[in-house]
Amino acid sequence: MSTSTVINPATEEVLRDVDLLDVDAVDDAVARAVAAQRRWARQAPAERAAALRAFAAVVDAHIGELAALEVANSGHPIGQAEWEAGHVRDVLTYYAASPERLTGAQIPVAGGVDVTFHEPLGVVGIITPWNFPMTIASWGFAPALAAGNAVVLKPAEWTPLTSLRLAELAAAAGLDPDLFQVLPGAGGVVGERFVTHPQVRKIVFTGSTAVGTRVMAGAAAQVKRVTLELGGKSANIVFDDCDLERAAATAPYGVFDNAGQDCCARSRILVQRNVYDRFMELLEPAVAGVKVGDPASRDTEMGPLVSRKHWESVRGYVPDDAPVAFRGSAPSGPGFWFPPTVLTPQRTDRTVTEEIFGPVVTVLAFEDEADAIALANDTSYGLSGSIWTENLSRALRVTRAVEAGNLSVNSHSSVRYSTPFGGFKQSGLGRELGPDAPLHFTETKNVFIAIGEI
């Protein structure tokens, strides 16, 4: 069995080696998940709801431990990591209400009674990214379990530790260990087997658009369901009638959160030309004020990039002759540190069109509302974005015109577990979270019962 070495990105120290599973191990896990799912689906809805609440309670008791793991493994600042662990608890609690509320319908028909049922799919395969390991995992496994499915989850090779611990906590809470299994391994081995295995009935994939298209193509061979949450190149649109000071002060946190390793990052700031210069004057001290450093420190707002390989990728977008307007600061010495960086390129530059996935933002000027919309939509992605304006009519016009799945006005909010999340165009397929998420892990069964004439 091969292993993967997990590195602390802030210190470059080795945390541990993780065993990587092969195809036979995946097949064995799926076989056990099939049996566990049948037992789980036979339980009363109230029993499944109670089991998910128990899982949430155990997560709540281990928030500190989970956060410390994420600080060490992913370089997330401690405050953010604690929020993420609490988010897993909250997502479980939210979907614990679902088993007793997955109601079907009674449809009026002639000659009998027609009813529908929401049947679980069976085993769901979840493939998670390295940027938000435990939160994005919970978006898949919580509603999938609530709908009566079993889950096999492949974490990213760089950041598997919190997912592995969550599986242990699920078992400690009383869930069947075969019902929710975390299977570390290479994407071309474990992830590929999820796609090709006939008893894995759905794939939930979060990651790059390039890999997502391969997952979708592979799933097509079995007409396997997929939910894809992929890349983004989101716009932060700043109109001249907004609170410019607030827009500039918050802009760094719309893109530099998690060191820009966020598919929702507002990595293109579009500013109306007549306030562009003033906005840049306000943005510079805001960027300088982002506290980059030891993720274990309570004062830290931005940690390191996840790996040396990813650092090199981000660095490639900022060559020595890049149009850098200004930079923030970052530590020197060990660790994959990259300073918050603001570029002012031409509209056609690759930093404007490609997902950098790091703390690099481009700022572009636009002329009017129509130009802002055209520029915002000039991308193959469509995940998130922000609109800054005090004009309610403009806010509604622009949010309806921008081709993105998650937009916020005068804020940078993207994700709430109680609202749907997903992308337009090449940013994805399907929706996660929100009240309907468990339904996406079910098949609708229609049953007609003939009763004759009354």
ABEGO torsion letter per residue (X at the ends): XBBBBBBBAAAGBBABBBBBBBAAAAAAAAAAAAAAAAAAAABBAAAAAAAAAAAAAAAAAAAAAAAAAAAAAAGBBAAAAAAAAAAAAAAAAAAAAAAAABBBBBBBBBGEBBBBBBBBAEBBBBBBBAABAAAAAAAAAAAAAAAGBBBBBBBBAABAAAAAAAAAAAAAAGBBAAABBBBBEBAAAAAAAAAABAABABBBBBEBAAAAAAAAAAAAAAGBBBBBBBBBBBBBBBBAABBAAAAAAAAAAAAABGGGBBAABBABBBBBAAAAAAAAAAAAAAAAABBBEBAABAABABBBBABAAAAAAAAAABBAABBBABBBBBBBEBEBBBBBBBBBBBAABAAAABBAGBBBBBBBBBABAAAAAAAAABBABBABEBBBBABAAAAAAAAAABBBABBBBGBABABBAABBBEBBEAAEBEBBEEAAAAAAABBBBBBBBBAEBX
